Amino acid sequence: MAGGLAVVTAVLGLILLAAPERSDAQLSCDDPPMDVSRLVTVWDKTDFCQFEEGVFDDIISGGVPRDGIPPIDNPEFESIDAASEWLQPQSPLIAVEIDGLARGYPLAILTRHEIVNDVIGETPVIVTFCPLCNSALVFDSRVGGEPLRFGVSGLLRNSDLIMWDDKTQSWWQQFTGTGIVGEYTGYQLDLIPSQVVGFEAFVEAFPAAEVLSRGSRSYGANPYTNYDSSAQPFLFRGEPDARLFATERVLAGLIGGQPIAYPFPALEAERVINDTVGERDVVALWQPGAASALGASQIDEAEDVGMAALYSRRLGDRVLTFESADGVIRDLETGSTWNVFGRAVEGELAGSQFEPEFAAPHFWFAWAAFRPETEVYGLE
C-alpha cells in the first residue's frame, strides 16, 4: 500500500504546487499507514487512515487543483422559452424529475463544471458529469440526513472524476457514488433516476420544466473534440476491456446485483430490447435526437448518438412486451404507445409510467473497469 501512495504523491505534484503552503496542516489521524505529509498541505481535513483497500494504486492527478474545475453551487434556472434561445433540439442534457418538478442540465454547461449542487423540491442533489467517462449521474447529496456540498478534487480513478465533500474532505467516486478515502469511506450516496436526452425530447415530455441557465457565459464548445472516437482513453492507466471499442457508448447498470451493458449500436439497430436479467423483466429503449457532447468541436454539430433508458417492463400484475415500428414504441398487449421516458402517451395505458432501472450511458472502458464482471448484450 505504501508503494501505491508513493505513486499518488508523485502525480499530485501539479496540485500541490498550485496550492498555498500551510504551516498549520495536521494529520487527521494519529498513525496513518503511509506517508501523507505532502497530501495534507491541501487535504488538511481528510482522514487518510480510512480508505478503500487498494484505492491509492489507481488514483492519479487530472492536472488541475481542487475545484480548478469549478462546480456550480448556486444554480439559476430559466424557462423552456429562454433556454430555446440557445439550445437546439438535439442539445444533450441531463433530465431529472423529483416530486413532479423537472429540471434539465445541459451537457454544454456540465462539460465545463462537472458538478451542480442543487435542491429539487425538498431533495438536495448533486448532478454530475464526467466527460472522460461520459458518465452522467445524479445523487441525493445527504449523508446521515445532512446535505453535503461536493466539488471536483482534481483526481481521477479509472479516468473517472473523484469528488470531495467540504465537511470532511472525503473523496468520492463519481461513477459509483461511494466514499473511497476519508471519514465517509464506504458510504453510498443514493442514486436518483435521470436520463441524458435531447432538448426537444425533454421539452415534449416536460413542457413546464426549468433548465439550468448559462447566465452571461457562452457555452457549447466541446473541450474534448473527437474524444468519443478515441481508442485510448485519456488518463486511464489500465488496459481497456477488449470486448468492445474503448469509447463505445453502453447503457449500463446493475439489475438485481447483476451488471449488464447494452451497446448503443445494438440499441440503435433494435430500438427496443425486451430482456430478462436474473429474475427481473426489463426493456431497453432507444430513440434518435441527442447529439454527442464529446464529438465535434461544437456540441450541437456533433453526431446524433441518440438517447437510451432502461425500465422494468412489469406494470401491475403483468409483464409487457415491446416493439418499435416506424419509430414508434408500442406494447404488444394493448397497442399503447410509449416514449423514451417510460411513459405511455397514447392508448389504453396512456399516463402509465414504468419504474426506471438505475442504468446510464457510459463509455465502455469505464463501465468495464468498475464492473469487469459485467455481461454484454449480444455477446456470448
N, C-alpha and C positions, 0 to 999 in steps of 0.2 A: 504493500500500500504506500510506503514511503516513496518508492520509485514513481508511483502514479502521481503523487503530489509534486514531485520534482518536475515532472512534465508540465503540470498545471502552472506551477510557479514560474517556469521559464517562459511559457507562452503568454503569461499575463503582463509581460513587460510593458506593452503599449498602454495598458490600462493603468498600471501603477505609475508610470512616468507622467501620465496625464492628470493624476490625482495629486492634490496638495499633501505635503508631508504632515503627519500628525504625531506630535511628541507625546500625546496622552493616550495613544492607541493601546488597548488592553485586550488580551485574550479573553474570550467569553467563557472559557472553562480552564480549570487549573492544570490539567495534564493532557493536552491534545496529543493524539497518537502520531503526530507528524509535525514538521516544522512549518508553521503558518505565519511566521514573523513578517513576511512581506505582504501576505494577503490582508492582514489586519490593518495595514495602513489605509486600506479602503473599506474593508468589511469588518469594522470595529465592533459590530454587534453580533456577527454571525457565530453561532456555536459550532465550531469545527470538530467538536467531539461527537457530533451526531451527523451521520451521513449514510447514504445508501451504499451497501457493500460494492466496491469496485468502481464507484462513480468517478473518482478522480482520474482513473486511467483513460476516461473517454472525453473529459471536458477540455475544450480549447478556447482560446480567445477569438472573438469575432472581429477584433481590430478596432473596437470603439469602447470608450469608457462607459461606466454605469450611467444609464439614461442618456448616453450620447445619441441614441435614437430615442427621441422624447415621446413618452406616452401622452395620450390626451386625458387630462384629469378633470376638466370641466367642460364636457362636450356640449355643444349647442346644436340645435336641430332646426330644420326648415321643412316647409310643406312640400308635397309632391310637385306642385306647380313651380316652386322656386328651384327645386332640385332638377326639374326638367330643363332648366335654362343651361345646365352644363353637363348633365348626364345623358347618354344616348340609350336607346332601347337595349343594346347589348352590353352596357356597362355592368361589370360584375359587382355584386355587393353581398354582404352577409345579412341574411334576413332572420330576424328574431321576433317571436311573438310571445308575450307573457301576459296572462290575465286580460286578453283582448287588446293589448297595446302592442302594435307592431312598429318596429324600427328597422331601418336599413343603414348599413355601414359600408360605404363604397370602398372597394379594394384600392382604388386610386389614392385614397387617404391612408388606408391601413398599410400599404406598402412602405409608407414613409414614417409611420408611427408604431405599428405592430400591436399596440395595446390601447384600448379605450376603457377607462374606468367609468362606469355609468351606473345609473339606477333606473330600472324599468318598472314602473308602478312602485311597488314596495320591495322589489328584489334588487339588491346590489349585484352587479355583474361585471365581469371583465370580458370584453370582446377582443379576441386575439387573432393575429395572422402572422405566421412565419413564412416569409416569401421563399426562403431557401428550401422549405419542405412542402410549400403550397398547402399549408395546414391552417384552416380557418376553424376555430373552436371557441365556444362561449361557455363560461363557467360562472356559477354563483361564487362571489368573492368572499363569502363568510367562512370563517373557521371558528368553531365553538360559538356560533351565533354572532360573532363580531366581524364586520366587513373589513377587509384589508385593501390597502392601495398597492397596486402592483406596477412594477417598472421593468425596463429592459436591462438585464445585467451586463450585456456585452459579451456574455459567454455562450458557448454552443456545445451541444452534445448530439452526436449523430447528425450534425448540421442544423439541429433544431434549437430554437430560441429557449434560453433559460431565463425565466422571470425571477423577480425578487420582490419580497414584501418589505415595506419600510417600518414595520413594527419590530420584527426580529431579524431582518436581513437574511431570512432563509432563502434558499434557491429552489425554484420550482420548475419542473419540466413542462413546457407548454404542450407538448404532444400528448401527455398523459394526465396533466393536471395534478401531479404528485409532488410533494416536497422531497427533495433529494439531498440537500445539505442544510444543516441548521436545526433550530428548535422544532420546526414543523416537518422534519424528515418523517416520511411515512404517511403524512396526512394526504387525503384525497379530496380535491375540490369536486363539487357536484357539477356534472356536465349538464348544460341546458341545450335542448334541441335547437338547431339552427341549420340554415342552408345557404349555399352560395348559388345565387341565381342572377339572371339578367334583370336590369331595371324595369323593363316593360312587363315581365312576368310578375315582378314584385308589385308593381302598381295595379295590375289586373287583379291580383289576389288581395291586396291591402290598399284600396284607394284612399283611405284616410290616414295612412301611415305617416310617420316622421322619418326624415333622412338626415344623417349626420351632415352638418353644414361644413363647407370648406372655408367659411369665413372670408377673409380678404386674400387668402393664398390661392395660388393656381396649382391644381393637381391634374394628373392624367398621364404624365410622362412615366415610363417604366424604367426604373433604375437597374433592372435585371434583364435587359434585352436578350431575347432568344434563349433564356435560361431553360425554358421548358422543353427544349430540344437537345439539351446537353447530355452527352453520355457519361460525363464525370461530374457528379455533384460537387458544389463549391464547399470548401471547408468540411469535407467528410473524410474521416480517416480510415474507414473500413472499406471492404470490397462490396460493391452493390450486389444484391441477390440477382443471379443471372436468369431467373425465371422470366423476368420481364425487363424491358428497357428501363434504365435507371429513373428517368424523369417521366415515365408514363403515368398518367393520372389513373388512380383507382378510387372507387367508392369503397371505403373500408371501415369496418367496425367490429365490435365484439357482440356476438349474438349468443346469449346464454353461456358466456365464457369462451366461446369458440371464435377466434379471429378469422375473418373472411374478407376477401378483396375481390371486387368486381372491376375488371379493367374497363376503362372508358371506351376503347374500340369495340368491345363486346356489347357494352350498353348501347352505344350508338347504332350498332348493327341490329340489335334485337328490340330496342326501345323499352321493352318490358321483359323482366326476368322473374318468373314465378319460381320460388326456391323454398327449400326446407333446410334449415340449419339446425342440427341437433333435433329437437322436437318442436322448433318454432317455425311456423309458416310465414314467409316474408315475401315481399315483392320489391324489386329494384326498378325505379322509373327513371327514364332519361328523356330529355327533350332539348332541342337546339335553342339558342337565344342568349348565350352568355359568352363574352369574349374572354380569352386568356389574359390574366393580369401579368403574365410573365413571358409574353411572346414578343410582339412588335414593340418598337420604341415608344409608340403611343398606344395605350391600353385599348382604347376604343377602335383602333385599326387592326387589332390582333385577330387571329383565327377564332372562329366560333367553336369552342370546345364543349358547349352545351352545359346542362345542369342535371344533377342526379341526386336522388334521395332514396332511402330505404325505409320501408314500413312493415309492420305486422299486417298481414292480409286477413286477419281474423276480425270480423265485425259481429259483435254479439256472440251468438252460438254457431255461426257458420264461417267457413273459410272461402273467400272469393278467389277466382282465377281471372287473370287479366290478359288482354291482347291490345296491340296497337295497330290501327289500320288508318291509313291516310293521315297520320299524325295525331289521331285521336285515341286516347286511352279509355277502354271500356272493360267492365267486368262481364264475364260470360253469363253469370247467373241472372242478372237483372237488366243488362244493357245500359246501365248508368255510365255516364262519362266522368272522368276524374282528371285532376290536374297534378302537376309535379309536387304540389304541397300536400298530397294525400287526401284531398277533399273532393267529394262528389259534387259536381257543378250542375249536372242535368240528370233527369231520370228519376226512377223510383227512390233511389238513395240520396237524392240531392240534399246537401247540407251535412251528410255524414262525414266523419273525419277519422282516418286511421291513426293508430298510435305510432309515432315515429320511433324508429330504431336509432341508437346512437352510432351513426355512421357519417363519415365526412369524406370529401375529396382530398387526397394526399398524393404526393409523389411516391411512386412505388418504393424507391430505395429507402425512404424514411420509414414508411409503414413496416417494411420487411426488417429493418434494423431494430425497431422496437418490438415487433411481433414476428420473429423469424419462423414461428410455428404456423403462420397463417396459411389457410387454404386459399387457392386462387380459382375463381370460377372459370371453367373452360379448360383447365389444365388437369391432367390425371396425376 
